[in-house]
Amino acid sequence: MMKKVKLLLLGVTMIVAWSCSTTMNYTWTNEGYQGRKYDKILVVVEAKTPQGRINSESAIVDRLQAEGITASNSIQVFPFNENNHELTEEEIENRIQSGGYDGVLITSLVDASSRDVREGGGTYMQPVSYRYGRYIRTGYVHLQEPEYYRQEKTYVMETRFFDVAEKATKESVVWSGQSELTDPSSVDSAAKSYSKKLVKTLLDSGIIKLYMFNNK
């Protein structure tokens, strides 16, 4: 499993892009995995900038904590000033284990595309007034909206969840989900929207189970 974690952590730097209309379009669960309660989850988001990583990881951490799940971002585990490409699998595994994590949640960009979209070109009615003798009449004229093209960008984000405590599932991802994001605008508000949908999906599907009354 740690080899797969390393590939995600140390791979090509990804651009974090979010959309307020985020939905989990596709999900997959490892056969036989029934879900369980987790004591501490490490959240990792591959980002182009340090601030983007902080904001995106914090949005997911905040949502997990709001549900009574202990979670933290990866800043202390994998600092910005460190060359992650030089870390060995053993070093990565030791850091995760020494931090007391039994689950690792990793989000990254897996695809990006763009296309030209035509907008405008419709017609609308505009009222006009004119004088007819002593009277003022109101009529309507049809006007044509200008037509233009804009570039629509679509990103596919993927989140993978690793169970790093259960021996039976230690060598594999137990769950993954993909979300198609179109024309992201505000990073902060969109990250919160994505994290809300992500955590809801994980809980509703039973991938992560809650402790009753949040009492561990």
TORTIZA-83674 format. One record per residue (C-alpha): residue in three letters; x, y, z. Coordinates in steps of 0.25 Angstrom, whole numbers. Layout:
% TORTIZA-83674
<atom><r>Ala</r><east>X</east><north>Y</north><up>Z</up></atom>
...
END
This chain:
% TORTIZA-83674
<atom><r>Met</r><east>0</east><north>0</north><up>0</up></atom>
<atom><r>Met</r><east>11</east><north>10</north><up>4</up></atom>
<atom><r>Lys</r><east>16</east><north>9</north><up>-11</up></atom>
<atom><r>Lys</r><east>3</east><north>13</north><up>-16</up></atom>
<atom><r>Val</r><east>3</east><north>24</north><up>-5</up></atom>
<atom><r>Lys</r><east>17</east><north>29</north><up>-10</up></atom>
<atom><r>Leu</r><east>13</east><north>29</north><up>-24</up></atom>
<atom><r>Leu</r><east>1</east><north>39</north><up>-21</up></atom>
<atom><r>Leu</r><east>10</east><north>47</north><up>-11</up></atom>
<atom><r>Leu</r><east>22</east><north>48</north><up>-20</up></atom>
<atom><r>Gly</r><east>17</east><north>48</north><up>-34</up></atom>
<atom><r>Val</r><east>16</east><north>60</north><up>-43</up></atom>
<atom><r>Thr</r><east>11</east><north>73</north><up>-36</up></atom>
<atom><r>Met</r><east>-4</east><north>75</north><up>-38</up></atom>
<atom><r>Ile</r><east>-13</east><north>87</north><up>-40</up></atom>
<atom><r>Val</r><east>-24</east><north>87</north><up>-29</up></atom>
<atom><r>Ala</r><east>-37</east><north>92</north><up>-36</up></atom>
<atom><r>Trp</r><east>-50</east><north>92</north><up>-30</up></atom>
<atom><r>Ser</r><east>-65</east><north>95</north><up>-34</up></atom>
<atom><r>Cys</r><east>-77</east><north>100</north><up>-25</up></atom>
<atom><r>Ser</r><east>-85</east><north>89</north><up>-33</up></atom>
<atom><r>Thr</r><east>-76</east><north>78</north><up>-29</up></atom>
<atom><r>Thr</r><east>-82</east><north>64</north><up>-29</up></atom>
<atom><r>Met</r><east>-76</east><north>50</north><up>-27</up></atom>
<atom><r>Asn</r><east>-79</east><north>45</north><up>-41</up></atom>
<atom><r>Tyr</r><east>-72</east><north>31</north><up>-39</up></atom>
<atom><r>Thr</r><east>-69</east><north>23</north><up>-27</up></atom>
<atom><r>Trp</r><east>-62</east><north>10</north><up>-25</up></atom>
<atom><r>Thr</r><east>-61</east><north>1</north><up>-13</up></atom>
<atom><r>Asn</r><east>-51</east><north>-11</north><up>-11</up></atom>
<atom><r>Glu</r><east>-58</east><north>-24</north><up>-11</up></atom>
<atom><r>Gly</r><east>-60</east><north>-29</north><up>2</up></atom>
<atom><r>Tyr</r><east>-58</east><north>-16</north><up>10</up></atom>
<atom><r>Gln</r><east>-69</east><north>-13</north><up>20</up></atom>
<atom><r>Gly</r><east>-65</east><north>0</north><up>25</up></atom>
<atom><r>Arg</r><east>-61</east><north>3</north><up>40</up></atom>
<atom><r>Lys</r><east>-58</east><north>14</north><up>50</up></atom>
<atom><r>Tyr</r><east>-45</east><north>21</north><up>49</up></atom>
<atom><r>Asp</r><east>-37</east><north>28</north><up>60</up></atom>
<atom><r>Lys</r><east>-29</east><north>38</north><up>52</up></atom>
<atom><r>Ile</r><east>-29</east><north>41</north><up>37</up></atom>
<atom><r>Leu</r><east>-18</east><north>48</north><up>30</up></atom>
<atom><r>Val</r><east>-23</east><north>57</north><up>19</up></atom>
<atom><r>Val</r><east>-14</east><north>60</north><up>7</up></atom>
<atom><r>Val</r><east>-17</east><north>69</north><up>-5</up></atom>
<atom><r>Glu</r><east>-7</east><north>70</north><up>-17</up></atom>
<atom><r>Ala</r><east>-6</east><north>85</north><up>-20</up></atom>
<atom><r>Lys</r><east>2</east><north>94</north><up>-29</up></atom>
<atom><r>Thr</r><east>3</east><north>105</north><up>-17</up></atom>
<atom><r>Pro</r><east>5</east><north>103</north><up>-2</up></atom>
<atom><r>Gln</r><east>-7</east><north>112</north><up>1</up></atom>
<atom><r>Gly</r><east>-15</east><north>104</north><up>-9</up></atom>
<atom><r>Arg</r><east>-11</east><north>91</north><up>-1</up></atom>
<atom><r>Ile</r><east>-14</east><north>98</north><up>12</up></atom>
<atom><r>Asn</r><east>-28</east><north>103</north><up>8</up></atom>
<atom><r>Ser</r><east>-32</east><north>90</north><up>1</up></atom>
<atom><r>Glu</r><east>-27</east><north>80</north><up>12</up></atom>
<atom><r>Ser</r><east>-33</east><north>89</north><up>23</up></atom>
<atom><r>Ala</r><east>-47</east><north>89</north><up>16</up></atom>
<atom><r>Ile</r><east>-47</east><north>74</north><up>17</up></atom>
<atom><r>Val</r><east>-41</east><north>73</north><up>31</up></atom>
<atom><r>Asp</r><east>-52</east><north>83</north><up>36</up></atom>
<atom><r>Arg</r><east>-63</east><north>75</north><up>30</up></atom>
<atom><r>Leu</r><east>-58</east><north>62</north><up>36</up></atom>
<atom><r>Gln</r><east>-56</east><north>68</north><up>49</up></atom>
<atom><r>Ala</r><east>-71</east><north>74</north><up>49</up></atom>
<atom><r>Glu</r><east>-75</east><north>59</north><up>48</up></atom>
<atom><r>Gly</r><east>-67</east><north>56</north><up>60</up></atom>
<atom><r>Ile</r><east>-56</east><north>49</north><up>52</up></atom>
<atom><r>Thr</r><east>-41</east><north>52</north><up>57</up></atom>
<atom><r>Ala</r><east>-34</east><north>57</north><up>45</up></atom>
<atom><r>Ser</r><east>-22</east><north>66</north><up>41</up></atom>
<atom><r>Asn</r><east>-15</east><north>72</north><up>29</up></atom>
<atom><r>Ser</r><east>-2</east><north>67</north><up>24</up></atom>
<atom><r>Ile</r><east>7</east><north>80</north><up>26</up></atom>
<atom><r>Gln</r><east>14</east><north>74</north><up>38</up></atom>
<atom><r>Val</r><east>16</east><north>60</north><up>32</up></atom>
<atom><r>Phe</r><east>20</east><north>65</north><up>19</up></atom>
<atom><r>Pro</r><east>26</east><north>79</north><up>20</up></atom>
<atom><r>Phe</r><east>26</east><north>89</north><up>8</up></atom>
<atom><r>Asn</r><east>41</east><north>91</north><up>10</up></atom>
<atom><r>Glu</r><east>44</east><north>76</north><up>8</up></atom>
<atom><r>Asn</r><east>47</east><north>69</north><up>-5</up></atom>
<atom><r>Asn</r><east>36</east><north>58</north><up>-5</up></atom>
<atom><r>His</r><east>43</east><north>52</north><up>-17</up></atom>
<atom><r>Glu</r><east>54</east><north>47</north><up>-8</up></atom>
<atom><r>Leu</r><east>46</east><north>40</north><up>2</up></atom>
<atom><r>Thr</r><east>46</east><north>25</north><up>2</up></atom>
<atom><r>Glu</r><east>34</east><north>16</north><up>4</up></atom>
<atom><r>Glu</r><east>39</east><north>13</north><up>18</up></atom>
<atom><r>Glu</r><east>40</east><north>27</north><up>22</up></atom>
<atom><r>Ile</r><east>26</east><north>30</north><up>17</up></atom>
<atom><r>Glu</r><east>21</east><north>18</north><up>25</up></atom>
<atom><r>Asn</r><east>28</east><north>22</north><up>38</up></atom>
<atom><r>Arg</r><east>23</east><north>36</north><up>37</up></atom>
<atom><r>Ile</r><east>9</east><north>31</north><up>36</up></atom>
<atom><r>Gln</r><east>10</east><north>21</north><up>47</up></atom>
<atom><r>Ser</r><east>17</east><north>30</north><up>56</up></atom>
<atom><r>Gly</r><east>6</east><north>40</north><up>55</up></atom>
<atom><r>Gly</r><east>-4</east><north>30</north><up>59</up></atom>
<atom><r>Tyr</r><east>-12</east><north>30</north><up>46</up></atom>
<atom><r>Asp</r><east>-20</east><north>18</north><up>42</up></atom>
<atom><r>Gly</r><east>-26</east><north>24</north><up>30</up></atom>
<atom><r>Val</r><east>-21</east><north>33</north><up>19</up></atom>
<atom><r>Leu</r><east>-29</east><north>41</north><up>9</up></atom>
<atom><r>Ile</r><east>-22</east><north>47</north><up>-3</up></atom>
<atom><r>Thr</r><east>-28</east><north>56</north><up>-14</up></atom>
<atom><r>Ser</r><east>-22</east><north>59</north><up>-27</up></atom>
<atom><r>Leu</r><east>-25</east><north>64</north><up>-41</up></atom>
<atom><r>Val</r><east>-26</east><north>53</north><up>-51</up></atom>
<atom><r>Asp</r><east>-30</east><north>60</north><up>-64</up></atom>
<atom><r>Ala</r><east>-33</east><north>74</north><up>-70</up></atom>
<atom><r>Ser</r><east>-39</east><north>78</north><up>-83</up></atom>
<atom><r>Ser</r><east>-45</east><north>90</north><up>-89</up></atom>
<atom><r>Arg</r><east>-55</east><north>93</north><up>-101</up></atom>
<atom><r>Asp</r><east>-61</east><north>106</north><up>-107</up></atom>
<atom><r>Val</r><east>-75</east><north>109</north><up>-103</up></atom>
<atom><r>Arg</r><east>-84</east><north>118</north><up>-111</up></atom>
<atom><r>Glu</r><east>-93</east><north>127</north><up>-103</up></atom>
<atom><r>Gly</r><east>-102</east><north>139</north><up>-106</up></atom>
<atom><r>Gly</r><east>-109</east><north>140</north><up>-120</up></atom>
<atom><r>Gly</r><east>-123</east><north>140</north><up>-114</up></atom>
<atom><r>Thr</r><east>-134</east><north>150</north><up>-116</up></atom>
<atom><r>Tyr</r><east>-141</east><north>159</north><up>-106</up></atom>
<atom><r>Met</r><east>-152</east><north>169</north><up>-106</up></atom>
<atom><r>Gln</r><east>-149</east><north>184</north><up>-102</up></atom>
<atom><r>Pro</r><east>-161</east><north>194</north><up>-99</up></atom>
<atom><r>Val</r><east>-161</east><north>207</north><up>-107</up></atom>
<atom><r>Ser</r><east>-170</east><north>219</north><up>-105</up></atom>
<atom><r>Tyr</r><east>-175</east><north>228</north><up>-117</up></atom>
<atom><r>Arg</r><east>-185</east><north>239</north><up>-118</up></atom>
<atom><r>Tyr</r><east>-198</east><north>237</north><up>-126</up></atom>
<atom><r>Gly</r><east>-205</east><north>250</north><up>-126</up></atom>
<atom><r>Arg</r><east>-208</east><north>254</north><up>-112</up></atom>
<atom><r>Tyr</r><east>-205</east><north>240</north><up>-107</up></atom>
<atom><r>Ile</r><east>-192</east><north>233</north><up>-104</up></atom>
<atom><r>Arg</r><east>-192</east><north>219</north><up>-108</up></atom>
<atom><r>Thr</r><east>-183</east><north>207</north><up>-103</up></atom>
<atom><r>Gly</r><east>-178</east><north>197</north><up>-113</up></atom>
<atom><r>Tyr</r><east>-167</east><north>186</north><up>-113</up></atom>
<atom><r>Val</r><east>-156</east><north>184</north><up>-123</up></atom>
<atom><r>His</r><east>-148</east><north>171</north><up>-124</up></atom>
<atom><r>Leu</r><east>-133</east><north>172</north><up>-122</up></atom>
<atom><r>Gln</r><east>-122</east><north>162</north><up>-125</up></atom>
<atom><r>Glu</r><east>-112</east><north>158</north><up>-114</up></atom>
<atom><r>Pro</r><east>-98</east><north>158</north><up>-118</up></atom>
<atom><r>Glu</r><east>-92</east><north>144</north><up>-120</up></atom>
<atom><r>Tyr</r><east>-78</east><north>141</north><up>-114</up></atom>
<atom><r>Tyr</r><east>-70</east><north>129</north><up>-110</up></atom>
<atom><r>Arg</r><east>-63</east><north>126</north><up>-97</up></atom>
<atom><r>Gln</r><east>-54</east><north>114</north><up>-92</up></atom>
<atom><r>Glu</r><east>-60</east><north>104</north><up>-83</up></atom>
<atom><r>Lys</r><east>-50</east><north>97</north><up>-74</up></atom>
<atom><r>Thr</r><east>-54</east><north>83</north><up>-68</up></atom>
<atom><r>Tyr</r><east>-45</east><north>76</north><up>-57</up></atom>
<atom><r>Val</r><east>-46</east><north>62</north><up>-52</up></atom>
<atom><r>Met</r><east>-43</east><north>61</north><up>-37</up></atom>
<atom><r>Glu</r><east>-40</east><north>47</north><up>-31</up></atom>
<atom><r>Thr</r><east>-40</east><north>44</north><up>-16</up></atom>
<atom><r>Arg</r><east>-35</east><north>31</north><up>-11</up></atom>
<atom><r>Phe</r><east>-36</east><north>25</north><up>3</up></atom>
<atom><r>Phe</r><east>-25</east><north>16</north><up>9</up></atom>
<atom><r>Asp</r><east>-28</east><north>7</north><up>21</up></atom>
<atom><r>Val</r><east>-14</east><north>7</north><up>27</up></atom>
<atom><r>Ala</r><east>-17</east><north>-1</north><up>40</up></atom>
<atom><r>Glu</r><east>-26</east><north>-13</north><up>36</up></atom>
<atom><r>Lys</r><east>-16</east><north>-24</north><up>31</up></atom>
<atom><r>Ala</r><east>-26</east><north>-30</north><up>21</up></atom>
<atom><r>Thr</r><east>-27</east><north>-17</north><up>13</up></atom>
<atom><r>Lys</r><east>-13</east><north>-11</north><up>16</up></atom>
<atom><r>Glu</r><east>-8</east><north>-14</north><up>2</up></atom>
<atom><r>Ser</r><east>-19</east><north>-7</north><up>-6</up></atom>
<atom><r>Val</r><east>-28</east><north>5</north><up>-7</up></atom>
<atom><r>Val</r><east>-42</east><north>2</north><up>0</up></atom>
<atom><r>Trp</r><east>-49</east><north>13</north><up>-7</up></atom>
<atom><r>Ser</r><east>-48</east><north>24</north><up>-18</up></atom>
<atom><r>Gly</r><east>-57</east><north>34</north><up>-24</up></atom>
<atom><r>Gln</r><east>-56</east><north>44</north><up>-36</up></atom>
<atom><r>Ser</r><east>-63</east><north>57</north><up>-38</up></atom>
<atom><r>Glu</r><east>-64</east><north>65</north><up>-51</up></atom>
<atom><r>Leu</r><east>-63</east><north>80</north><up>-48</up></atom>
<atom><r>Thr</r><east>-67</east><north>90</north><up>-59</up></atom>
<atom><r>Asp</r><east>-62</east><north>105</north><up>-59</up></atom>
<atom><r>Pro</r><east>-57</east><north>106</north><up>-44</up></atom>
<atom><r>Ser</r><east>-57</east><north>120</north><up>-39</up></atom>
<atom><r>Ser</r><east>-55</east><north>122</north><up>-24</up></atom>
<atom><r>Val</r><east>-45</east><north>112</north><up>-18</up></atom>
<atom><r>Asp</r><east>-49</east><north>114</north><up>-4</up></atom>
<atom><r>Ser</r><east>-64</east><north>113</north><up>-5</up></atom>
<atom><r>Ala</r><east>-63</east><north>102</north><up>-16</up></atom>
<atom><r>Ala</r><east>-53</east><north>94</north><up>-7</up></atom>
<atom><r>Lys</r><east>-63</east><north>94</north><up>4</up></atom>
<atom><r>Ser</r><east>-74</east><north>90</north><up>-5</up></atom>
<atom><r>Tyr</r><east>-66</east><north>78</north><up>-10</up></atom>
<atom><r>Ser</r><east>-62</east><north>74</north><up>4</up></atom>
<atom><r>Lys</r><east>-76</east><north>74</north><up>9</up></atom>
<atom><r>Lys</r><east>-80</east><north>65</north><up>-3</up></atom>
<atom><r>Leu</r><east>-68</east><north>56</north><up>-1</up></atom>
<atom><r>Val</r><east>-70</east><north>54</north><up>14</up></atom>
<atom><r>Lys</r><east>-85</east><north>51</north><up>12</up></atom>
<atom><r>Thr</r><east>-82</east><north>41</north><up>2</up></atom>
<atom><r>Leu</r><east>-72</east><north>34</north><up>11</up></atom>
<atom><r>Leu</r><east>-82</east><north>33</north><up>22</up></atom>
<atom><r>Asp</r><east>-94</east><north>30</north><up>14</up></atom>
<atom><r>Ser</r><east>-87</east><north>18</north><up>8</up></atom>
<atom><r>Gly</r><east>-82</east><north>13</north><up>21</up></atom>
<atom><r>Ile</r><east>-67</east><north>14</north><up>16</up></atom>
<atom><r>Ile</r><east>-65</east><north>22</north><up>29</up></atom>
<atom><r>Lys</r><east>-73</east><north>19</north><up>41</up></atom>
<atom><r>Leu</r><east>-76</east><north>28</north><up>53</up></atom>
<atom><r>Tyr</r><east>-74</east><north>25</north><up>67</up></atom>
<atom><r>Met</r><east>-87</east><north>25</north><up>75</up></atom>
<atom><r>Phe</r><east>-89</east><north>39</north><up>81</up></atom>
<atom><r>Asn</r><east>-75</east><north>42</north><up>77</up></atom>
<atom><r>Asn</r><east>-70</east><north>34</north><up>89</up></atom>
<atom><r>Lys</r><east>-58</east><north>26</north><up>86</up></atom>
END
